[in-house]
Amino acid sequence: MVKSVNRMRVITKISVSEQKTVIAKEIIGANTEGIEPKIIYTNREIDARKNVLQNAEKIILYALILLLGIHLVRQDALEAFTGVSASAYSFIDGMQTVLLIICSGISLRYTLSKRVYSYQSIFNILFGFSAYLLLLEQGIFFYDSSDYILCLFIGITILCFTGLQGYKYRHSLWSDFKVYYKTKSYAFASFTLFLVLLLPAMFNDEVFMQVQVNDVCISLSEKITLYLQLFGNIFLLIAIGEFALKVRQQNKIEAIFE
């Protein structure tokens, strides 16, 4: 079945096998400005049991990561408010580093993918954001001027890499984004921006700088920022993971109809 919509072709394809039935819509964009027609697959596998199991596995994994984050936040808050040396603080920093390394690795892998229609432009943005947060997270290890020079060099390298990749995939950025903003990943990524960049700014008032709790003077602003960043990084991992799974599934669908 072929129909024309705003100079685009939409072809519905059906693949039937003993294991599963796959219905895919192949959306072929118009060839404009010298850009090759873009093929976008949206698919639906008629295998309810498999889909339920996959969704259940993701929910369990996400819940375990969130519960670990909640446990670390609770433990750190108890130690801070009672004046005990904060051992959970280092675990939170370590967890954030691990989360951001995974985020950067996944997004970089898809940014450098040679396969067409793998949304390299979107993954490039996600990589730049993840790598930037990872660099900021390591700021506690920069003590002298040579360390800051190294930090500046790494930052410029990240900026140059994402800039060059962005220029390389500039023609596909808008069409990729029109697909991306309809995904669950976009919602999670937007929530990450809110948690990491916007919400902490609301607690930078002097009132939150030094607060006395149980005869212990702590920086409530610093604690809130730390906790928000932790959960922001968790949702960033979920966002990148969701989109990577979507692209991987699309690649499998493409392979079926090749």
VEXDREN-2710 file (C-alpha; in Angstrom, 1 decimal):
% VEXDREN-2710
k/r/px/py/pz
1/MET/0.0/0.0/0.0
2/VAL/1.5/3.3/-1.1
3/LYS/0.2/6.8/-0.5
4/SER/1.6/10.3/-0.9
5/VAL/1.6/12.7/2.0
6/ASN/3.3/16.1/1.6
7/ARG/5.7/14.8/-1.0
8/MET/6.5/11.8/1.1
9/ARG/5.8/8.1/0.4
10/VAL/4.5/5.8/3.1
11/ILE/4.8/2.1/2.4
12/THR/3.3/-0.4/4.8
13/LYS/5.2/-3.7/4.8
14/ILE/4.2/-7.0/6.5
15/SER/6.6/-9.8/7.4
16/VAL/5.1/-13.1/8.6
17/SER/7.1/-16.0/10.0
18/GLU/6.5/-18.9/12.5
19/GLN/8.1/-16.9/15.3
20/LYS/6.5/-13.5/14.8
21/THR/4.6/-11.1/12.5
22/VAL/6.1/-7.6/11.9
23/ILE/4.2/-4.7/10.5
24/ALA/6.4/-1.8/9.5
25/LYS/5.7/1.6/7.9
26/GLU/8.5/2.8/5.7
27/ILE/8.3/6.6/5.4
28/ILE/10.5/7.9/2.6
29/GLY/11.1/11.7/2.8
30/ALA/11.3/13.9/-0.2
31/ASN/14.7/14.5/-1.9
32/THR/15.4/18.2/-1.2
33/GLU/18.5/20.4/-1.1
34/GLY/20.6/17.6/-2.4
35/ILE/19.8/15.3/0.6
36/GLU/19.2/11.7/-0.1
37/PRO/15.6/10.5/0.7
38/LYS/15.4/9.5/4.3
39/ILE/13.7/6.2/5.3
40/ILE/12.1/6.0/8.7
41/TYR/10.7/2.7/10.0
42/THR/7.9/2.6/12.5
43/ASN/7.0/-0.9/13.5
44/ARG/4.8/-3.1/15.5
45/GLU/5.6/-6.7/16.3
46/ILE/2.6/-8.9/16.9
47/ASP/4.1/-10.8/19.8
48/ALA/2.3/-9.6/22.9
49/ARG/4.1/-12.0/25.3
50/LYS/7.6/-10.9/24.1
51/ASN/6.7/-7.2/24.3
52/VAL/5.3/-7.6/27.9
53/LEU/8.5/-9.4/29.0
54/GLN/10.8/-6.8/27.5
55/ASN/8.9/-4.0/29.1
56/ALA/8.8/-5.8/32.4
57/GLU/12.6/-6.3/32.3
58/LYS/13.2/-2.6/31.5
59/ILE/10.8/-1.5/34.4
60/ILE/12.6/-3.8/36.8
61/LEU/16.1/-2.5/35.8
62/TYR/15.0/1.2/36.0
63/ALA/13.4/0.6/39.3
64/LEU/16.5/-1.0/40.7
65/ILE/18.7/1.9/39.6
66/LEU/16.3/4.4/41.1
67/LEU/16.0/2.5/44.4
68/LEU/19.8/2.4/44.6
69/GLY/19.9/6.2/44.1
70/ILE/17.2/6.7/46.7
71/HIS/19.1/4.5/49.2
72/LEU/22.3/6.5/48.7
73/VAL/20.5/9.8/49.0
74/ARG/18.8/8.7/52.2
75/GLN/22.1/7.3/53.7
76/ASP/24.0/10.5/52.8
77/ALA/21.2/12.7/54.3
78/LEU/21.2/10.7/57.6
79/GLU/25.0/11.0/57.9
80/ALA/25.0/14.7/57.1
81/PHE/22.2/15.6/59.5
82/THR/23.7/13.7/62.4
83/GLY/27.2/14.9/61.9
84/VAL/28.6/11.5/60.9
85/SER/31.4/11.4/58.4
86/ALA/29.7/11.1/55.0
87/SER/30.8/7.8/53.5
88/ALA/27.7/7.7/51.2
89/TYR/28.8/11.0/49.6
90/SER/31.7/9.2/47.8
91/PHE/29.3/6.5/46.7
92/ILE/27.0/9.1/45.1
93/ASP/29.9/10.7/43.3
94/GLY/31.1/7.2/42.1
95/MET/27.6/6.3/41.0
96/GLN/27.3/9.5/39.0
97/THR/30.6/8.9/37.3
98/VAL/29.6/5.3/36.3
99/LEU/26.3/6.5/35.0
100/LEU/27.9/9.3/32.9
101/ILE/30.6/7.0/31.5
102/ILE/27.9/4.5/30.4
103/CYS/25.8/7.4/28.9
104/SER/28.8/8.8/27.1
105/GLY/29.9/5.4/25.8
106/ILE/26.5/4.4/24.4
107/SER/25.9/7.8/22.8
108/LEU/29.4/7.9/21.3
109/ARG/29.0/4.4/19.9
110/TYR/25.9/5.4/18.0
111/THR/27.3/8.8/17.0
112/LEU/30.2/7.0/15.2
113/SER/27.9/4.4/13.7
114/LYS/28.3/3.9/9.9
115/ARG/24.8/2.6/9.5
116/VAL/22.5/5.0/7.7
117/TYR/19.5/6.4/9.6
118/SER/20.9/5.7/13.0
119/TYR/20.1/9.3/14.2
120/GLN/23.8/10.2/14.6
121/SER/22.9/13.9/15.0
122/ILE/20.8/13.2/18.1
123/PHE/23.3/10.8/19.7
124/ASN/26.0/13.4/19.1
125/ILE/24.0/16.0/21.1
126/LEU/23.4/13.4/23.9
127/PHE/27.1/12.5/23.9
128/GLY/28.2/16.2/24.2
129/PHE/25.8/16.7/27.1
130/SER/26.9/13.5/28.8
131/ALA/30.6/14.1/28.3
132/TYR/30.2/17.7/29.6
133/LEU/28.5/16.5/32.8
134/LEU/31.1/13.8/33.2
135/LEU/33.9/16.4/33.0
136/LEU/32.2/18.6/35.6
137/GLU/31.7/15.6/37.9
138/GLN/35.5/15.0/37.9
139/GLY/36.1/18.7/38.9
140/ILE/36.8/17.6/42.5
141/PHE/40.1/16.0/41.3
142/PHE/41.4/19.3/39.8
143/TYR/43.6/21.0/42.4
144/ASP/46.3/23.1/40.8
145/SER/46.7/25.1/37.6
146/SER/48.0/22.2/35.5
147/ASP/44.8/20.2/36.3
148/TYR/42.6/23.1/35.2
149/ILE/44.6/23.3/31.9
150/LEU/44.0/19.6/31.4
151/CYS/40.3/20.1/32.1
152/LEU/40.2/23.0/29.6
153/PHE/41.9/20.9/27.0
154/ILE/39.4/18.0/27.5
155/GLY/36.5/20.4/27.3
156/ILE/37.7/22.0/24.1
157/THR/38.2/18.5/22.6
158/ILE/34.7/17.5/23.5
159/LEU/33.4/20.8/22.0
160/CYS/35.3/20.4/18.8
161/PHE/34.3/16.8/18.4
162/THR/30.6/17.4/18.8
163/GLY/30.8/20.5/16.6
164/LEU/32.5/18.6/13.8
165/GLN/30.0/15.7/14.1
166/GLY/27.1/18.2/14.2
167/TYR/28.3/19.9/11.0
168/LYS/28.7/16.5/9.4
169/TYR/25.1/15.5/10.1
170/ARG/23.6/19.0/9.9
171/HIS/21.3/18.1/7.0
172/SER/19.6/15.3/9.0
173/LEU/19.4/17.1/12.3
174/TRP/15.9/18.5/11.8
175/SER/14.4/15.4/10.4
176/ASP/16.0/13.3/13.1
177/PHE/14.6/15.7/15.8
178/LYS/11.1/15.5/14.4
179/VAL/11.2/11.7/15.0
180/TYR/13.1/12.1/18.4
181/TYR/10.7/14.5/20.1
182/LYS/7.9/11.9/19.7
183/THR/9.8/9.2/21.7
184/LYS/9.9/8.4/25.4
185/SER/13.6/9.2/25.3
186/TYR/12.9/12.9/24.6
187/ALA/10.7/13.1/27.6
188/PHE/13.3/11.6/29.9
189/ALA/16.1/13.8/28.4
190/SER/14.0/17.0/28.9
191/PHE/13.3/15.9/32.5
192/THR/17.1/15.5/32.9
193/LEU/17.7/19.1/31.8
194/PHE/15.1/20.3/34.3
195/LEU/16.7/18.3/37.2
196/VAL/20.4/19.0/36.4
197/LEU/20.3/22.6/35.1
198/LEU/17.1/24.4/36.0
199/LEU/15.9/23.1/39.4
200/PRO/19.2/23.5/41.3
201/ALA/19.3/27.2/40.4
202/MET/16.2/27.7/42.5
203/PHE/18.1/26.7/45.7
204/ASN/21.1/29.0/45.3
205/ASP/19.6/31.5/47.6
206/GLU/21.6/32.4/50.7
207/VAL/18.9/30.9/52.9
208/PHE/19.8/27.5/51.7
209/MET/23.6/27.9/51.9
210/GLN/24.1/27.2/55.6
211/VAL/21.4/25.5/57.5
212/GLN/21.6/24.1/61.1
213/VAL/20.0/20.8/61.6
214/ASN/20.5/18.9/64.9
215/ASP/23.3/21.2/65.9
216/VAL/25.0/20.4/62.6
217/CYS/25.7/23.2/60.1
218/ILE/25.4/21.9/56.5
219/SER/25.0/23.4/53.0
220/LEU/21.4/22.5/52.1
221/SER/21.9/24.0/48.6
222/GLU/24.9/21.7/48.0
223/LYS/23.0/18.6/49.1
224/ILE/19.9/19.4/47.1
225/THR/22.1/20.0/44.0
226/LEU/23.9/16.8/44.5
227/TYR/20.7/14.7/44.8
228/LEU/19.1/16.4/41.8
229/GLN/22.2/15.7/39.7
230/LEU/22.2/12.0/40.7
231/PHE/18.6/11.5/39.7
232/GLY/19.1/13.6/36.6
233/ASN/22.0/11.4/35.5
234/ILE/19.8/8.3/36.1
235/PHE/17.1/9.7/33.9
236/LEU/19.7/10.6/31.3
237/LEU/20.9/7.0/31.2
238/ILE/17.2/5.9/30.8
239/ALA/16.8/8.4/27.9
240/ILE/19.9/7.3/26.0
241/GLY/19.1/3.6/26.7
242/GLU/15.5/4.0/25.4
243/PHE/16.6/5.7/22.2
244/ALA/19.4/3.2/21.6
245/LEU/17.0/0.3/22.0
246/LYS/14.6/2.1/19.5
247/VAL/17.3/2.5/16.9
248/ARG/18.5/-1.0/17.4
249/GLN/15.0/-2.3/16.9
250/GLN/14.6/-0.2/13.8
251/ASN/17.8/-1.6/12.4
252/LYS/16.5/-5.1/12.9
253/ILE/13.3/-4.2/11.1
254/GLU/15.3/-2.8/8.2
255/ALA/17.3/-6.0/8.0
256/ILE/14.0/-8.0/7.7
257/PHE/12.9/-6.1/4.6
258/GLU/16.3/-5.7/2.9
END
